[in-house]
């Protein structure tokens, strides 16, 4: 299992944008699971797809300015 913790914020298209320059490639091209953590809130389970360093998110209803996403199972990172 490959796990990355990525600091993020959101754009108006409801995408997570990585702040640390990682390029993420999906081993599974359809989706992956992730968990969104934000101070004072319960963890939210996400389903995400990736294109370059943009992660499209489903499973989150209200987007605040930033959080941490724990990506699990099917991601690889390239420098």
Protein Blocks (a to p, Z undefined) as FASTA:
>chain_A
ZZddddddddfkopacdfklpacddfblmbccdddddehiacdddddddehjbccdehia
bdcfbdcdddehjaccdZZ
